[in-house]
Amino acid sequence: MPVSADDMAISRIEEAAETPYQAELLAEAVKGRFGRAFDNNFSYYGRLGYSYKKPGTSFALWAPTAYRVTLNLYPSETVSFPARTVEMSRTGRGVWRAYVDGDLNSTVYDFSLEFFDGRHTLSPDPYARAAVVNGQKSVVLSPESMAPGGFPSHPRETSLRAVRSIPSAACREDTIVEMHIRDFTISETSGVTPSLRGTFLGAAEPGTRTPNGSPTGFDYLKSQGIRYVQILPMYDFGSIDEARQHRRFDSQYNWGYDPVNYNVPEGSYSSDPFDPRVRIVEMKKMVNTFQEAGIRVIMDVVYNHVYNADMHPFGLTVPGYFFRTNSDGTMADGTGCGNDVASERAMARKYIVDSVLYWAREYHLDGFRFDLMGNLDIDTMNAVRKSLSSIDPAIIVLGEGWDLNTPLAADRKATQGNARTLEGVSFFNDTLRDAIKGDTFNSHSRGFAAGREGAEKVIASEMLGGYYKPHYFRDASQRVQYVEVHDNYTLFDKLQLSMPQEDIFRLHRRCDLATSMVLLSLGIPEIQLGQEFLRTKDGVGNSYSSPDTINSVDWLRAEKFRSSVEYIRGLISFRRSCPYFRMTDYGEIAKHARILKQDEGVVALGFFDSTGKYDSYVLAFNASDERRRIPGIESGAWQIVASGGKVWGSGSAPHIPPAGRYYLNIDNTCIAEPLDTLILRSAFKGVRDKGRK
């Protein structure tokens, strides 16, 4: 009589288990049931993946529910059948090990797994650091082969050197510019060498210009005084076929939120996706070039889901463990991508922490933006923060703290509502976003920048880091202030859709106004690259797979709207020079900030220092079509720092506009012009402590 799968599994489990209790846990695991007891008995905190040395390489794979594991070695990625196989040994806590003599540098490998119930899978290494084209097999590379010439050996050397040598480089609350590797240079308007467009090397190419001679790409970032870039996913993702034509404009496109190999750079961004080493070396060169210019690099990471749960190493090595399920056994889908990574399980948490640390140490990254962070658990995010702080406390951790429908208790989710339990983790502020530009998910909804009144009090509070309504945040550093990133409509498109009769001149003014509000908010301001020159995606609200004609940065637009480019550059510089924008503690904000006006389409704020150590400032944002009076300002001579879409100067001695000093009336008021941002600076007594709350 044939042996049933259940009987086979029981027999094999009894053979493999170290204790009867472990056998019970493994029997449950075969049925897809994993609890805390399973983690207590099988979680492993040592090194996994391969450990290379020239005399021989060791391999370690965590697969506690496997009955047999074989290491397959291939001479190249084009060979379908292994030249050598090695039976791996099951060791404690479900870790399978093998050691192979000889120099395995550039050797291709994967694992064959047979499970207790007779199922078979073929899997890449979950801890792969290099991969073949399209990532279906892993590659052993020596540390030397993965290091470009001149790449610092110390993981923070270049970044820390930049901070020391460049004044005000990469302050914790400095402006972040979000960019996508392909968008950045794929257009011929970028002036980047054609063979490098849309690549890591193209992003770091110096000296690029438009046909009219304006700076583009890397030089543009430097010219704008940018100190942080946040780059959309750069790990190996599955939505681009690296083996097909992808360099040509409008060939293949995706944002990249489709993880395949978490610890391997994306091959389509390299000059040769068929050489496993090239993508690694070129990404490191790009990061190093940015950091040497004083620009820190934040990487967008997507640990909340994978591209294909059935074909991902998570599902192929320990079926069922790494993904959440609903009560009926179906896959959870809070992400809307078909699966949710079960970050609360010990080995999923270990994987996420190990992965982030690998990127920080080996690629010297300066921060991580967690996509759909609210789908992850609090303990995992705190473990990430703690581990990164052990390398460099200045490494940024920020993410989307949306509350998603996944089977994880509300008090365990890394959402905005639990921000107080997540010290050192920042959250995108959708409240300020929607108040300024209108409901993100309704193209016709108008916000403050479109002239809609009623949200002034919300905006004033949010621009002060949420001081007047702190909600659940520890301090203002937990607020990422923005109105535009890659998701949803660009600011220009949103305003144009919600105000179809508005002419380009007035749309231009409204875009400048909205962006100035982000840059002059307490917390961490973030803009999308091109927001400063009215970037458009032709009204496409979700361009994740739209062609380059929609997504690519049109550098000629930076010339068309040069006044806005210069204006935003000036505001970034002003922000860096003004001490009040470094305030994060709510107690400190209470001492130095006041709301002067929050109605009639106007938000006006005052910053002052009663000790006289720092100058005082007034910031007035008028989204109405009328001149508005701003009350509560000390009479005397005030200097105009910004007005009429121009920044007249910043720093300790700003340039004075042609009109000279701005004299206030004796009734302690000044006038804010329509659709304008006004910044006043005083070197005397400051703003009276009589602001409105």
ROSE-580654 format. One record per atom (N, C-alpha, C): x negated, y negated, z. Coordinates in steps of 0.1 Angstrom, whole numbers, plus 5000, padded with zeros to 4 digits. Each point is the difference from the previous one (the first is absolute). Layout:
N
XYZ;...
END
This chain:
693
499150125000;500949885000;499149885000;500349904991;499249875000;500149935013;498949945004;499949925012;500749864997;500949955008;500649874998;499049895003;500449884995;499149895003;499949975015;501250025007;500049975014;499150105007;500150134997;499250105007;498549974997;499749964987;498649974997;499549895008;500849905001;499649885008;499850035015;500950085006;499850045014;498750085002;499850094991;498850095001;498749914998;500049914991;498849924998;499849905011;501149945005;499949915011;499450075013;500550125002;499450075012;498550034998;499650024988;498650024997;499249885002;500649884996;499249875001;500149935013;501150015007;500249925012;499050055011;499649905008;499150035011;500850055013;501249955001;500950045011;501450024995;500850075008;501450024997;500849874998;499649905008;500749874999;499649944987;498850004996;499649954987;500850074989;500250135001;500750084990;501549944999;500649975011;501349945000;500049874993;499049925003;500049864993;499750024985;499250094996;499850024986;501250054993;500750095007;501350054994;501049894997;500149915010;500849884998;499549914989;498749994999;499449914990;500350054986;500050144998;500350064987;501449964996;500949985009;501349964997;500249844999;498849935001;500149864998;500349925013;499850075011;500349935013;498749985008;499749875002;498749965007;500449915011;499650035012;500349925012;498749965006;500149945012;498949955007;499150125005;500650115003;499250115004;499150054989;500449994988;499250044988;498849915000;500249875001;498949905001;499050035011;500650035012;499150035011;499150124998;500550104993;499250124998;499150004987;500449924990;499350014988;499349874995;500349885006;499449884996;498550015002;499249944991;498650005000;499449864997;499049965008;499649875000;498549984995;499550114994;498750004994;500049954986;498950014993;499849964986;500650104991;500849954990;500550094989;499549954987;500250084990;499449974986;498750074999;499249944991;498650064998;499049925007;498950065004;498849945006;498850044992;499549914992;499050034990;498649985006;499150104997;498649995001;499450084989;498849954996;499450064988;499850155001;499650065011;499950145001;501350085000;501149935003;501350075000;501149915005;501250044997;501249915003;501050095008;500549945011;501150065008;501349944996;501050095001;501449954997;500950045012;501049915003;500950035010;501449954996;501050095001;501349974996;501050045011;500949915004;501050035010;501250064993;500250135003;501250074993;500450115010;500649975011;500350105011;501150104995;500849974990;501050094996;499650084988;498749994996;499550094989;499550135006;500250104992;499450145003;498750024994;499749944988;498850024994;499749874992;498749955000;499649884993;498750034992;500049964988;498850034991;499549864995;498749985001;499449884994;499650034986;500549924991;499650024985;499149894996;498950044994;498949914995;500050014985;500049884993;500049994986;498749924995;499450034989;498949924995;500449864995;501249994995;500549874996;501550005000;500649884998;501549995001;500750064988;499250024989;500650064988;500250155000;499350065010;500150155001;501250045009;500850094994;501350035007;499850115011;499050094998;499850115009;498749975008;500050035013;498949985009;498850084996;498849945001;498850084997;499650085013;500549965011;499750075013;501249985009;500350105008;501049995010;499450045013;500449945011;499550035013;501250025010;500150125006;501150025010;499749925013;500949925004;499849915012;500450085012;499449965011;500350075013;500949915009;501050075005;500949935009;499449985014;499949885005;499449975013;501149945009;499649965011;500949955010;500949884995;501250005005;501049894997;500449994985;499950114993;500450014986;499149934990;498749985004;499149944991;499250124992;500049994987;499350094991;498749944996;498950095001;498749954997;499250084990;499149944993;499150074991;498749924999;498950074998;498749934997;499450064988;499649914991;499550044987;498549954998;499150104998;498649964998;499849934987;499049915000;499649944987;500549864999;499549924991;500449864998;501350004992;501149965006;501350004994;500349864995;499149904999;500349874995;500750014986;501149934999;500850004987;500850134998;500050095009;500850124999;501549975002;500850064991;501549985001;500550125008;501049975008;500650115009;501549985003;500650105004;501350005006;500250125008;501250025006;500350115009;501250094995;499950135001;501150094998;500550045013;501349985003;500550045013;501150104998;500050105009;501150105001;500649995014;501349995001;500649975013;500650135005;500449995013;500550125007;501150074993;500949924993;501150054994;499850054985;498749994996;499750054987;499949894989;500449875003;499949904991;498549964997;499849954988;498749964995;500049864995;498949925003;499849874995;498649984996;499849904991;498649964996;500049855003;499049965009;500049865004;498749935000;500049874996;498849925003;499849995015;498849945003;499749985014;500849885005;500850015011;500749885005;499049895004;498850045004;498949905004;499049974988;500450034988;499249974989;499549865000;498749984997;499449864998;499749974986;500150104991;499849984986;500950114993;500449964987;500950094993;499849994985;500450114993;500050004986;501149904994;500049984988;501049914994;501450055003;500849915005;501450035004;500150085013;498850035007;500050045013;500550145004;500150094991;500550135004;499050105005;498749964999;498950075007;499149905007;499350055010;499149925008;498650024995;499149905005;498650014995;499149975012;498950085001;499049975010;499049904995;499849905007;498949904996;499149975012;498849994997;499049965011;500249865004;499749965012;500249865004;499249914991;498850044996;499249914991;500649974987;500750104994;500649984987;501249915001;500649985012;501249915002;499649865004;498749975001;499649875005;499449924988;500649894996;499449924990;498749935005;499149964991;498849945004;500349875007;499449985012;500249885008;501250005009;500750115000;501250005009;499550025014;500449915009;499550005014;500350145007;499050045007;500350135007;500949985013;499949885006;500849985011;501449964995;501150065006;501349984994;500549865001;499549925009;500649865001;498949904996;498950044995;498949904998;500349894991;500550034988;500349894990;501149915005;501150065005;501149925005;499649915011;499350055010;499649925011;499049894996;499150034991;499149914995;500749884993;501050034993;500849904993;500649905010;500550065011;500749915010;499049915006;498850055003;498949925006;499549894991;499950034987;499349914991;500949904993;501350034999;500949914993;500949945010;500049865001;500949935010;501450044999;500650045011;501450035002;500450124991;499150094996;500450114992;500850105007;501150044995;500850115004;500449985015;500649895003;500649985014;501250105001;500350045012;501150105001;501349954995;500349875001;501349944995;499849934986;499050034993;499749944987;501150054990;500049944988;501050034990;499650134993;501050094998;499850134993;500649984986;499250044990;500650004986;500150154995;501350034997;500250144995;499850014985;499350114996;499750024986;500150154996;500150034987;500050134995;498850014990;499250115001;498850014992;500349984986;501050074994;500349994986;500549864996;501049955008;500649874997;498949894999;499050015009;499049905002;499349964987;499750104992;499149974988;500450074987;501250075000;500350074987;500349914989;500549885003;500449914989;498749944993;500149984987;498849944993;499849865005;501049935006;499849875006;499050005012;499750125005;499150005011;498649974996;499750034987;498649974996;499050115005;500550105006;499250115005;499650094988;498850055001;499550094989;501050114997;500450014987;501150094997;499950145006;498950065000;499850145005;500250005015;500049895007;500150005015;501349955005;500949964990;501349955005;500850105007;500649965011;500950105007;499250105009;498749975003;499250095007;499449935013;499350095008;499349945012;498949914995;499350034991;498949924995;500549874994;501150014993;500649884994;500449905011;500550055011;500549925011;498849925006;498850054999;498949945006;499049934990;500550004988;499149944990;499949855001;498849945002;499849865001;500149924987;500249885001;499949914988;501150014990;501150065003;501150014990;500849874999;500549974988;500749884997;501150024991;501049915000;501050004990;499449954987;500750004989;499549944987;499749855002;500749945009;499749865003;499049975010;499450105006;498949985009;500450005015;501250035003;500450005014;499650145007;499649995013;499650135006;501150105002;499750134998;501050105002;499450115009;500950095004;499550125007;499249975013;498950065001;499149995012;499649855002;499649934990;499649865001;501249915005;501250044995;501149925004;500350015015;499950135005;500150025015;499049915008;498850004995;499049925007;500349854999;500549964988;500349854998;501149965009;500950095003;501249975009;499750005015;498850055003;499650015014;500750125007;500350104993;500750125005;499050085009;500450045011;499250085009;500550145003;501250034996;500650135001;500750044987;499850124995;500950054990;500650135005;501250024997;500850125003;500350074987;499450124998;500150064987;501050125000;500950004991;501050114999;499250134999;500750125002;499350135001;498850024991;498950045006;498850034992;499650155001;500750075009;499750155001;500650074987;499750134999;500550084989;501550015000;500749954990;501450015000;500550084987;501250055001;500450094990;500849954988;500449875000;500949954990;499249954988;498750014999;499249974988;499350124996;500150044987;499250114995;498649954996;499150035009;498649954998;499350064987;500550114995;499450064988;500649944987;501149935001;500549934988;499549864999;500349944989;499649864998;500749915010;499249935008;500649915010;499349865000;499049984992;499249885000;500749894991;500750054990;500649904991;501149935006;500249874997;501149925006;501350074996;500950015010;501350064999;500050154997;498950065004;499950154998;500850075012;499450005012;500650075011;500049905012;501050005008;500049915012;500750065012;499549975012;500850035012;499349925011;500849965010;499449945012;499150105007;500450135001;499150105006;500550055014;501349985003;500450055013;500550154999;499050084995;500350144997;498850085003;499750025013;498850065005;499850154995;498850024995;499650144997;498850045009;498849934998;498950035008;499749875008;500350005013;500049885008;498649945002;498950084999;498749965003;499149994987;500649994988;499349994988;500549884992;499149924995;500549884992;500750044987;500949914996;500850034987;499049994988;500250114992;499150024989;500249904988;501349964999;500349914988;499449865002;499549975012;499449875003;498450014998;499550124996;498650014998;499750004985;498749994997;499650004986;500050144994;500050105009;500050144995;500750095010;501350024998;500850085010;499650154999;499250044990;499650144999;498750035008;499349905005;498950025008;500449975014;500050095009;500549985014;499349905008;498749984996;499249905008;500349864996;500349974988;500149874994;501049915008;501250065002;501149925007;499549965014;499350095007;499649975013;498949895000;499050014992;499049904999;500549864996;500950004990;500549884995;500949925010;500850085007;500849935011;499249955010;498950075005;499149945010;499349884995;499650004987;499449884994;500949885001;501350024997;501049895000;500149955014;500250095010;500149955014;498849935004;498850054997;498849935004;499949864994;500349994987;500049874993;500949905007;501250045003;501049915006;499449965014;499550095008;499649975013;498749915000;499250024990;498849914999;500449864997;501249984994;500549874997;500949945012;500050085011;500849955011;501550044999;500350094992;501450044998;500250145006;500850015010;500350135006;501150084992;499950135001;500950084992;500950095009;501349984998;501150085006;500550104990;500250125004;500550104991;501450045004;500950014990;501450045002;500050155001;500550065011;500050145002;501450055001;500350134996;501350054999;500050145007;500050005013;500050135008;501550045003;501049934995;501350035004;500750114992;499450024987;500550114992;498950034990;500350114992;499050044990;500850004986;499250014989;500650004987;500950124997;499550115004;500850134998;499750095011;501050025009;499850075012;499650154997;500650064990;499850144996;498650024995;499449904993;498750014994;498949935007;500349945011;499049935008;499250105009;498749975003;499350095009;500750025014;500749905004;500850025013;500950114999;500850014989;501050104999;499450144995;498849994994;499450124995;499250085010;499549935010;499150065010;500850045013;500949925005;500850035011;501549974997;500750084992;501349974996;500949965011;500749894998;501049955010;499549925011;498750015003;499549935012;499949854999;499549954989;499749864999;501249914996;501250064998;501149924996;501250025010;500749895002;501250005009;501150074992;500950065008;501250064995;501249955008;501150004993;501349965007;500550125008;501049985008;500550115008;500550124992;500449984988;500450114991;498950074993;498749955002;498950074994;499549934987;500849914995;499649934988;498949895002;499449974990;498949905001;500549865004;499449945010;500449865004;499549914988;500849894999;499649914989;500349855004;499449965011;500249865004;499249914991;499050054993;499249924991;500749984987;501050084996;500649994987;499150074990;499050075004;499050064990;500150155000;501050065007;500150145000;499450075012;499249945008;499450065011;499549905010;499950045013;499549915010;498950085007;498849945001;498950075007;500350005015;499850115007;500350015014;498849965008;499849875001;498849945006;500050035015;501150035006;500050035014;499450145004;499850084990;499450135003;498549985000;499350085009;498649975004;499150004988;500150104991;499150014989;500349904989;501249964999;500349894991;499449875005;500249985013;499449885006;498550004999;499450115003;498550014998;499649974986;500850054990;499649984986;500049854997;501149935004;500149864997;498949925006;499750035013;498949935007;498650034993;499850134997;498750044993;499949934987;501149994993;500049944986;499649855001;500749935009;499849855001;498549985005;499550085009;498749985005;499050034988;500350104992;499150034989;499949884990;501149944997;500049884991;499249895007;500249985013;499449895007;498550025000;499650125003;498550035002;499350014986;500650084991;499350034988;500249894989;501149935000;500249904990;500049865006;499849995013;499849875007;501249914999;501250064999;501249924999;500349925013;500649894998;500249905011;501450005005;500950084995;501450005005;500850104992;501250035005;500950094995;501449955001;500750004988;501449965000;500850134998;500850035010;500850135001;501349984993;500250074989;501350004993;501050075008;501249945001;501150065008;499550065013;499349915008;499550045012;501050045010;501249954999;501150045009;500450144999;499550074990;500350144999;499050095007;498949935005;499050075008;500349985015;499450075008;500349995015;499049915007;500449955011;499249905008;498750065005;500050135004;498750055005;499050014990;500450044987;499150014989;499449864997;500849905000;499549864996;499149955011;500350035013;499149965011;498750074999;500050134996;498850074998;499249954989;500649964989;499349934989;499449875005;500749925007;499549875005;498850025009;500150105009;499050025010;498750054993;500250094990;498850064993;499349904992;500849914993;499349904992;499349895009;500649975011;499449905009;498750055005;499850135001;498750065005;498949974990;500449984987;499049964989;499949855000;501149934999;499949864999;501449945004;500249945011;501349955005;500649904989;499249944991;500549914991;500750064988;499950144999;500750074989;501549985002;500749954989;501449975001;500950124998;501050015007;501150114998;501349924999;500750014989;501349944998;500950094992;501249985000;500950094993;501549965000;500750084992;501549974999;500750075012;500549935009;500650055012;501550024998;500550044988;501450024998;500550135007;501249995005;500650125007;500750084990;499450124996;500550084990;500850125006;500850064991;500950115005;499250144999;499150025010;499350125001;500250065013;500050145002;500350065012;498949995011;499849885004;499049975011;500749905009;499950025013;500749925010;499749854998;500949915001;499849864998;498949945008;499850055013;499049955008;498650064997;499950084990;498750064996;499549944987;500949934993;499649954987;499149875001;499149994990;499149885000;500749894993;501149955005;500849904994;499849865007;500549904994;499949865006;500750005014;501150085002;500650005012;499250065012;498950074996;499150065010;498749935000;499949884995;498749934998;499249995013;500749985011;499349985013;499250125004;500350124995;499350125003;498950024990;499749914991;499150024989;499049885000;499249985010;499149895001;498950014989;499849894993;499050004989;500550054987;501350014999;500750044987;500949894996;500049964988;500849894995;501150054991;501149924999;501150044992;500549894990;500450044988;500549914991;501349945005;500149874999;501149925005;501149984989;500950094999;501149994991;501049895003;500149965013;500949905004;499649864994;498749965001;499649884994;500150014985;499650114994;500150024986;501449974994;501050065006;501349994995;500649865003;499649945011;500549875004;499549894990;498750024995;499549904991;500550024986;500050134995;500350024985;501350064998;500750045010;501350074998;499950155002;501250065001;500150145002;499250074988;499050085004;499150074991;500850094991;501150065005;500750104992;501249954993;500149864999;501149944993;499449894992;499850024987;499349904992;500649864999;501350005003;500749875000;500049935013;499650065011;500049945013;498949895001;500449895005;499149895002;499549985014;498849965001;499449985013;499649855002;499349975010;499649865003;499349934989;499150074993;499249944989;500949974988;501250064999;501049984990;501049895004;499849945011;500949895005;501150055009;500050125004;501150055009;499749965014;500949945006;499949965015;500650115009;499649995012;500550105010;499050095007;498850014994;499050095005;498849935006;500149865001;498949925005;499550045013;500950035010;499550045013;499350135000;500550104992;499350134999;498649974994;499949924990;498749984993;499049935009;500549905007;499149935010;499450095010;500950095006;499550095010;499050104993;500350054989;499250104993;498749944996;500049884995;498749934996;499149985012;500550005012;499249995012;499750145006;500150104991;499650135005;501150075008;501249944999;501250055008;499949965014;499449885003;499849965014;501449975007;500949944993;501349965006;500950125000;499650114993;500850125001;499150124997;499150035011;499050104998;500550144997;501250025002;500550144997;499250105008;499450094992;499350125005;498549994997;499549884997;498649994996;499149965012;498850045000;499149975011;499549864998;499749964988;499549864997;500149984985;499649884996;500249964986;499150084990;498950065005;499250084991;500750124995;501150045005;500750114995;501049974989;500049874996;500949964989;499249984987;500350074990;499549974986;501049924993;499649874997;501049914995;499850004984;501250024993;499950014986;501449974994;500049974987;501249994992;499950084987;498850044997;499850084988;498850105001;500350134997;499050104998;500450084988;499450114998;500350084987;501450045000;500650035011;501450055001;501049894996;501150044993;501149914998;499649884990;500849904999;499849894991;498849925004;499349944991;499049905003;500849885005;499349915007;500749885005;500649924989;499249984989;500549924989;501250074993;500050134998;501150074994;501249995009;499850025013;501249995009;500749865000;499249905000;500549865000;500749984987;499450054989;500649974987;501350084998;500150125006;501250084999;501149945009;499649955011;501049945009;500449864997;499249934991;500349864996;499849994985;500950074993;499850014985;500149864993;500549905006;500149874994;498849915003;499150045009;498949925005;499049994989;499449884998;499049994990;498650045005;499150024991;498750055004;499249915010;500249874999;499349905008;500550035015;501350015002;500550015013;499750145006;500150114991;499650135005;498550005004;499249934993;498649995003;499849945014;500849895003;499949945013;500550095011;501150074997;500550105010;499050115003;499450054990;499050115002;498849955009;499549884997;499049945008;500449985014;501249965002;500649985014;500050135007;500650104994;500150135007;498650065003;499149994991;498650065003;499349925010;500249875001;499449925010;500550045014;501350045001;500650045013;499350125005;499750104991;499350125004;498649975005;499349924992;498649975003;499949915013;501049935004;500049925012;500850055011;500250145000;500750075011;498950065010;500450005012;499150085010;500250144998;498950085001;500050144997;499050034989;500350104992;499150034989;500749974987;499649904992;500749974988;499650094989;500950044991;499650094989;500849954987;499349994989;500649974987;499650114990;500850014989;499650094990;499149924990;499050064994;499249934991;500849954988;499949884997;500849944989;501249925006;500450025012;501149935006;499749854999;498749965001;499649865000;500149944986;500250094990;500249944986;501350054994;501050025009;501450044997;500050124992;499450115005;500050134993;501450054997;500250054989;501350054996;499850154995;501150085002;500150134995;501250014991;500349894994;501249994991;501350055006;500149975013;501350035007;500150155004;498950084999;500150145004;499850005015;500950065007;499950005015;499350125006;499850104992;499250125005;499250054989;498849954999;499150024989;499050115002;500350105008;499050105004;499550084989;500850024989;499550074988;500249924987;500349875002;500149924988;498749984993;500049974987;498849994992;499149885004;498849994995;499149895003;500649874995;500950004990;500649874996;500849945011;500550085009;500749955012;499149975012;499150095003;499250005012;498749934999;499449994989;498649944999;500049855004;498949965006;499849865003;499749924987;500849904997;499849924989;499149885004;498750004998;499149905005;500249874993;500749994989;500349874993;501049935009;500850075007;500949935009;499349925011;498950055004;499249925010;499649874994;499849994987;499749874994;501349914998;501050074996;501349934998;500549935013;499850075011;500449955013;498849975009;499049944994;498749975007;500349915012;500949915000;500349925012;500450085012;500750114998;500450095011;498850085005;499250044990;498850085004;499149915009;499849884996;499249905009;500749975013;501349995000;500849975012;499850125010;500250124995;499950125009;498650015005;499049984992;498650005004;499849905011;500549884999;499949905010;500750045013;501250065000;500750055012;499250115007;499450094992;499350115006;498849945007;499349904994;498949945007;500449925012;501149934999;500549935012;500450095011;500650114997;500450095011;498750055007;499050034992;498850055006;499349905009;500249874997;499349905008;500849965012;501350025000;500949955011;500050105012;499649975012;499950095011;501450065004;501149934998;501350055005;500450124993;499650034988;500450124992;499350135006;499149985009;499450115006;500750045013;501049935003;500850035012;500850134998;500050095009;500850125000;500850025013;499549965011;500650025013;501249915001;501250055004;501249925001;499949895010;499250035011;499849895010;499249894994;499050034992;499249894994;500849934990;500850074992;500949934990;501049915007;500550045012;500949915007;499449875005;498750005002;499349885005;499749914988;499850054988;499549924989;500949984988;501250065001;500949994988;501449965004;500649924991;501449955003;500750004986;501350035001;500949994989;500649865000;499749924989;500549864999;501349994993;500350084991;501250004993;500350144994;501350045000;500350134995;501550004995;500349904991;501349994994;499949924987;501149984994;500149924987;499050054990;499750124999;499150054990;498649965003;499749985013;498649965004;499650085012;498750054999;499350065012;498849915002;499849955012;498949925003;499450045014;498750025000;499350055011;498949905004;499750005013;498949925005;499050085008;498749984998;498950065008;499249895007;499850025012;499349895008;499250075011;499049925005;499250045011;499949895010;500650025011;500149895010;498649975006;499050084998;498749975005;499249914991;500549984988;499349924990;498950064993;499750135003;498950074993;500250014985;501350034997;500350024986;501049894995;499949984987;501049914994;501450065000;501049914998;501450055000;500450004985;501050084997;500550024987;501550005000;500649964989;501450014997;500150074987;500950114999;500350074988;501449994997;500449954989;501449984997;500350064986;501050095000;500450074988;501449964996;500249934989;501349954996;500550074987;501050095002;500550074988;501249944995;500449885005;501249934995;499749914989;501049944994;499849914989;500049855005;500049995013;500049865006;498749985008;499749875001;498949965009;500550025014;499250065009;500550035013;499049945011;500749955010;499249945011;499650105010;498750005004;499550105010;499849925013;500750045011;499949935013;498950065009;499849935011;499150065010;498649994998;499549904992;498649994997;499449875007;498950015006;499349895006;499749894990;500449885004;499749884991;498549984999;499649964989;498649974998;499650044986;498750004997;499450034987;499850154998;500650064990;499850144997;499450014986;499250104998;499450024987;500850114993;500249984987;500750104992;499050104996;500350135004;499250114995;500650064988;501350014999;500650064988;501449934998;500349974987;501349954996;500150014985;501250014995;500149994985;499350114993;499950125006;499350114994;498549994999;499449925008;498649985000;499550005015;498850065001;499350005013;498949904999;500049905008;499149894999;498650035007;500050105008;498850045007;500350085012;498950075005;500250085012;498749995008;500050065011;498850005008;500049885010;498949975006;499949905010;500149864995;499749984987;500149874994;500750004986;501350025000;500650024987;499949874992;500150024987;500049884991;501349935001;500049874999;501249925002;500649974986;501350034998;500649974987;499949854996;500149974987;499949864996;500849905008;501250055004;500949905008;499449975013;498950065004;499549975013;500750085011;500049945012;500650065012;501549994999;500750105006;501450005000;500549945014;500749894999;500449935012;501450045004;500350045012;501350045004;500849885005;501350004999;500949905005;500050005015;500449895006;500050005014;501050095007;500950054992;501050095006;499550155000;498750024998;499450135001;500550104990;500349954988;500450094989;499249984988;500050104991;499449994987;500950064990;499749984987;500950054989;499450124993;500750104998;499650124992;500849994987;499250004989;500649994986;500750134996;500949994991;500850124996;499050114994;500350125002;499350124995;498549985002;499649975012;498649975003;499650055014;498750035001;499450035012;499149885004;500149955012;499349895005;499150045012;498749974999;499250035012;499349875004;500249975012;499349885006;499050045011;499049925001;498950035009;499749875008;499950015013;499749895009;498850035008;499249905003;498850025008;500249935013;501249975004;500249935012;500850085010;501149965005;500750065012;500850124996;500550014988;500750124996;501549995000;500750114998;501450014999;500650005014;501049925002;500649995013;500750145004;499950035012;500650135004;501549985002;500749984989;501549985001;500750074988;499350114995;500650074989;501250075004;500850034990;501250075002;499850155001;500950075007;499950155001;501350054995;
END
